[in-house]
Amino acid sequence: MFILPCLPTASKHAPTGSEWVHEIKHDGYRLIVRRDGDRVRLYTRRGFNWSDRFPLIAEAVRRSKCGPP
């Protein structure tokens, strides 16, 4: 199941306050990782499955010990 991501917006100044989280966009790709047991999928923001393009990331997620909250 693909979940549509929030898209970032450009701004001259970042908002302030404890309720804000900021992410600096460097050159590269932004991927959404979905893990269901041993099944790992990496999606682009438009919903394309790029798991085969980044097998090392998929394997690292598969081996991680993180789980549902």
DSSP file (Angstrom, degrees, kcal/mol; ACC not computed):
  #  RESIDUE AA STRUCTURE BP1 BP2  ACC     N-H-->O    O-->H-N    N-H-->O    O-->H-N    TCO  KAPPA ALPHA  PHI   PSI    X-CA   Y-CA   Z-CA
    1    1 A M              0   0    0      0, 0.0     2,-0.4     0, 0.0     0, 0.0   0.000 360.0 360.0 360.0 126.4    0.0    0.0    0.0
    2    2 A F        -     0   0    0     45,-0.0     2,-0.6    32,-0.0    32,-0.0  -0.771 360.0-156.1 -93.9 133.1    1.4    3.3   -1.1
    3    3 A I        -     0   0    0     -2,-0.4    44,-0.1     0, 0.0    29,-0.0  -0.949  23.8-121.5-109.4 121.5    0.9    6.4    1.2
    4    4 A L        -     0   0    0     -2,-0.6     2,-0.1     1,-0.1    42,-0.1  -0.419  32.8-133.7 -62.7 125.5    1.1    9.7   -0.6
    5    5 A P        -     0   0    0      0, 0.0     2,-0.3     0, 0.0    -1,-0.1  -0.366  17.2-104.1 -80.6 160.5    3.9   11.8    1.0
    6    6 A C        -     0   0    0     -2,-0.1    39,-0.0     1,-0.0     0, 0.0  -0.640  38.9-131.1 -74.2 139.3    3.7   15.4    2.1
    7    7 A L        -     0   0    0     -2,-0.3     2,-0.0    -3,-0.0    -1,-0.0  -0.798  17.3-122.6 -97.4 136.4    5.6   17.5   -0.4
    8    8 A P        -     0   0    0      0, 0.0     2,-0.4     0, 0.0    -1,-0.0  -0.343  20.6-147.6 -72.4 156.4    8.1   20.0    0.8
    9    9 A T        -     0   0    0     -2,-0.0     2,-0.1     2,-0.0     0, 0.0  -0.966  17.6-115.1-124.4 144.2    7.8   23.7    0.0
   10   10 A A        +     0   0    0     -2,-0.4     2,-0.3     2,-0.0     3,-0.1  -0.471  37.9 173.3 -75.7 147.1   10.7   26.1   -0.5
   11   11 A S        -     0   0    0     -2,-0.1     3,-0.1     1,-0.1    -2,-0.0  -0.991  39.3-135.8-152.5 148.6   11.0   29.0    1.9
   12   12 A K  S    S+     0   0    0     -2,-0.3     2,-0.4     1,-0.2    -1,-0.1   0.827  97.8  25.8 -74.1 -30.9   13.5   31.8    2.6
   13   13 A H  S    S-     0   0    0     -3,-0.1    -1,-0.2     3,-0.0     3,-0.1  -0.995  82.1-123.3-135.5 139.3   13.3   31.2    6.3
   14   14 A A        -     0   0    0     -2,-0.4     8,-0.1    -3,-0.1     6,-0.0  -0.557  36.4-107.4 -76.8 142.9   12.3   28.0    8.3
   15   15 A P        -     0   0    0      0, 0.0     2,-0.3     0, 0.0    -1,-0.1  -0.317  35.8-134.6 -64.7 155.7    9.5   28.4   10.7
   16   16 A T        +     0   0    0     -3,-0.1     2,-0.1     3,-0.0     3,-0.1  -0.752  51.1  79.0-112.5 160.6   10.4   28.4   14.4
   17   17 A G  S >  S-     0   0    0     -2,-0.3     3,-1.4     1,-0.1     0, 0.0  -0.325  81.4 -86.7 122.7 156.7    9.0   26.6   17.4
   18   18 A S  T 3  S+     0   0    0      1,-0.3    -1,-0.1    -2,-0.1    -2,-0.0   0.663 117.6  66.3 -70.8 -16.2    9.1   23.2   19.0
   19   19 A E  T 3  S+     0   0    0     -3,-0.1     2,-0.4     2,-0.0    -1,-0.3   0.492  87.5  86.8 -84.2  -1.5    6.2   21.9   16.8
   20   20 A W    <   -     0   0    0     -3,-1.4     2,-0.4    -5,-0.0    -3,-0.1  -0.805  55.1-167.8-103.6 140.5    8.3   22.2   13.6
   21   21 A V        -     0   0    0     -2,-0.4     2,-0.4     2,-0.0    -2,-0.0  -0.985  13.4-156.2-121.1 135.8   10.7   19.6   12.2
   22   22 A H        -     0   0    0     -2,-0.4     2,-0.4    -8,-0.1    -8,-0.0  -0.859  10.5-169.7-117.4 147.8   13.0   20.6    9.3
   23   23 A E        -     0   0    0     -2,-0.4     2,-0.5     2,-0.0    -2,-0.0  -0.991  16.8-141.3-135.5 126.0   14.7   18.6    6.7
   24   24 A I        -     0   0    0     -2,-0.4     2,-0.8     1,-0.0    -2,-0.0  -0.753  18.4-137.5 -86.2 129.3   17.4   19.9    4.4
   25   25 A K        -     0   0    0     -2,-0.5     2,-0.2     5,-0.0     3,-0.1  -0.789  25.0-177.1 -92.3 109.4   17.1   18.6    0.9
   26   26 A H        -     0   0    0     -2,-0.8     2,-0.0     1,-0.1     0, 0.0  -0.527  44.7 -73.5 -92.3 167.9   20.5   17.7   -0.5
   27   27 A D  S    S+     0   0    0     -2,-0.2     2,-0.3     2,-0.0    -1,-0.1  -0.380  97.3  61.4 -59.6 140.3   21.0   16.4   -4.1
   28   28 A G  S    S-     0   0    0     -3,-0.1     2,-0.3     2,-0.0    -3,-0.0  -0.947  87.3 -46.4 139.6-160.0   19.7   12.9   -4.4
   29   29 A Y        -     0   0    0     -2,-0.3     2,-0.6    15,-0.0    -3,-0.1  -0.815  31.5-143.4-113.1 149.7   16.4   11.0   -4.0
   30   30 A R        -     0   0    0     -2,-0.3    15,-0.5    -5,-0.0     2,-0.3  -0.970  29.4-175.0-108.3 121.7   13.8   11.0   -1.4
   31   31 A L        -     0   0    0     -2,-0.6     2,-0.5    13,-0.1    13,-0.2  -0.876  23.4-140.3-120.3 150.5   12.4    7.5   -0.9
   32   32 A I  E     -A   43   0A   0     11,-2.8    11,-3.1    -2,-0.3     2,-0.5  -0.941  21.1-151.7-105.0 127.2    9.6    6.1    1.2
   33   33 A V  E     -A   42   0A   0     -2,-0.5     2,-0.5     9,-0.2     9,-0.2  -0.877  11.4-172.7-105.0 129.5   10.5    2.8    2.8
   34   34 A R  E     -A   41   0A   0      7,-3.0     7,-2.7    -2,-0.5     2,-0.4  -0.984   3.5-173.6-122.1 125.4    7.7    0.3    3.6
   35   35 A R  E     +A   40   0A   0     -2,-0.5     2,-0.4     5,-0.2     5,-0.2  -0.971  13.1 174.0-123.0 131.1    8.5   -2.9    5.5
   36   36 A D  E >  S-A   39   0A   0      3,-3.1     3,-1.9    -2,-0.4     2,-0.4  -0.841  71.2 -57.7-134.2  95.1    6.2   -5.7    6.2
   37   37 A G  T 3  S-     0   0    0     -2,-0.4    -1,-0.0     1,-0.3     0, 0.0  -0.577 122.1 -16.7  67.7-123.6    8.1   -8.5    7.9
   38   38 A D  T 3  S+     0   0    0     -2,-0.4     2,-0.6    -3,-0.1    -1,-0.3   0.504 117.1 100.7 -89.1  -5.6   10.9   -9.4    5.6
   39   39 A R  E <   -A   36   0A   0     -3,-1.9    -3,-3.1    23,-0.0     2,-0.4  -0.716  51.3-179.4 -85.8 122.8    9.3   -7.7    2.6
   40   40 A V  E     -A   35   0A   0     -2,-0.6     2,-0.4    -5,-0.2    -5,-0.2  -0.980   5.8-177.1-125.1 132.8   10.8   -4.2    2.0
   41   41 A R  E     -A   34   0A   0     -7,-2.7    -7,-3.0    -2,-0.4     2,-0.5  -0.987  12.6-155.5-128.8 140.6    9.8   -1.8   -0.7
   42   42 A L  E     -A   33   0A   0     -2,-0.4     8,-3.3    -9,-0.2     9,-0.4  -0.974  18.5-170.0-115.6 122.8   11.3    1.6   -1.5
   43   43 A Y  E     -AB  32  49A   0    -11,-3.1   -11,-2.8    -2,-0.5     6,-0.2  -0.860  18.6-131.1-115.4 145.9    9.0    4.0   -3.3
   44   44 A T    >   -     0   0    0      4,-2.2     3,-1.9    -2,-0.4   -13,-0.1  -0.362  42.3 -97.5 -77.9 170.9    9.6    7.3   -5.0
   45   45 A R  T 3  S+     0   0    0    -15,-0.5    -1,-0.1     1,-0.3   -14,-0.1   0.704 127.3  54.6 -66.6 -16.5    7.3   10.2   -4.1
   46   46 A R  T 3  S-     0   0    0      2,-0.1    -1,-0.3   -42,-0.1   -42,-0.1   0.367 124.4-102.3 -96.5   4.2    5.3    9.4   -7.2
   47   47 A G    <   +     0   0    0     -3,-1.9     2,-0.3     1,-0.3    -2,-0.1   0.564  69.4 146.8  93.1   9.1    4.8    5.8   -6.1
   48   48 A F        -     0   0    0      1,-0.1    -4,-2.2     2,-0.0     2,-0.7  -0.632  50.6-123.7 -79.5 136.8    7.3    4.0   -8.3
   49   49 A N  B     +B   43   0A   0     -2,-0.3    -6,-0.2    -6,-0.2     3,-0.2  -0.717  36.0 169.2 -82.3 112.6    8.9    0.9   -6.7
   50   50 A W    >>  +     0   0    0     -8,-3.3     3,-1.2    -2,-0.7     4,-1.0   0.035  35.9 120.4-111.3  23.9   12.7    1.5   -6.8
   51   51 A S  G >4 S+     0   0    0     -9,-0.4     3,-0.5     1,-0.3     7,-0.3   0.871  74.8  53.4 -56.7 -38.9   13.6   -1.4   -4.5
   52   52 A D  G 34 S+     0   0    0      1,-0.2    -1,-0.3    -3,-0.2    -2,-0.1   0.711 104.1  56.6 -72.3 -18.9   15.7   -3.0   -7.2
   53   53 A R  G <4 S+     0   0    0     -3,-1.2    -1,-0.2     1,-0.2    -2,-0.2   0.736 116.6  33.6 -82.3 -22.7   17.7    0.2   -7.7
   54   54 A F    <X  +     0   0    0     -4,-1.0     4,-2.1    -3,-0.5     3,-0.4  -0.491  66.5 155.0-130.4  63.1   18.8    0.4   -4.1
   55   55 A P  H  > S+     0   0    0      0, 0.0     4,-2.4     0, 0.0     5,-0.2   0.806  73.4  57.7 -64.5 -29.5   19.2   -3.2   -2.9
   56   56 A L  H  > S+     0   0    0      2,-0.2     4,-2.1     1,-0.2     5,-0.1   0.883 108.1  46.5 -69.0 -36.7   21.7   -2.2   -0.2
   57   57 A I  H  > S+     0   0    0     -3,-0.4     4,-2.3     2,-0.2     5,-0.2   0.932 112.5  50.0 -67.9 -45.3   19.2    0.1    1.4
   58   58 A A  H  X S+     0   0    0     -4,-2.1     4,-2.3    -7,-0.3    -2,-0.2   0.907 112.3  47.7 -59.8 -41.9   16.5   -2.5    1.2
   59   59 A E  H  X S+     0   0    0     -4,-2.4     4,-2.1     2,-0.2    -1,-0.2   0.892 109.5  52.7 -68.1 -38.9   18.7   -5.1    2.8
   60   60 A A  H  X S+     0   0    0     -4,-2.1     4,-1.0     2,-0.2    -2,-0.2   0.900 111.5  46.6 -62.9 -40.1   19.8   -2.7    5.6
   61   61 A V  H  < S+     0   0    0     -4,-2.3     3,-0.5     1,-0.2    -2,-0.2   0.910 110.0  53.7 -66.8 -41.6   16.1   -2.1    6.4
   62   62 A R  H  < S+     0   0    0     -4,-2.3    -2,-0.2     1,-0.2    -1,-0.2   0.869 112.6  44.3 -60.2 -37.8   15.3   -5.8    6.3
   63   63 A R  H  < S+     0   0    0     -4,-2.1    -1,-0.2    -5,-0.1    -2,-0.2   0.644  90.7 108.8 -82.7 -15.4   18.1   -6.5    8.8
   64   64 A S     <  -     0   0    0     -4,-1.0    -3,-0.0    -3,-0.5    -4,-0.0  -0.229  66.7-139.3 -65.6 153.3   17.2   -3.6   11.1
   65   65 A K        +     0   0    0      2,-0.0    -1,-0.1     0, 0.0     2,-0.1   0.337  63.0 119.3 -94.6   6.0   15.7   -4.4   14.5
   66   66 A C        +     0   0    0     -5,-0.2    -2,-0.0     1,-0.0     0, 0.0  -0.373  38.1 174.0 -72.8 153.8   13.1   -1.6   14.3
   67   67 A G        -     0   0    0      1,-0.1    -2,-0.0    -2,-0.1    -1,-0.0  -0.766  39.4 -47.8-144.0-172.7    9.5   -2.5   14.4
   68   68 A P              0   0    0      0, 0.0    -1,-0.1     0, 0.0     0, 0.0  -0.284 360.0 360.0 -64.4 150.9    6.1   -0.9   14.6
   69   69 A P              0   0    0      0, 0.0    -3,-0.0     0, 0.0     0, 0.0   0.505 360.0 360.0 -65.5 360.0    5.6    1.7   17.3
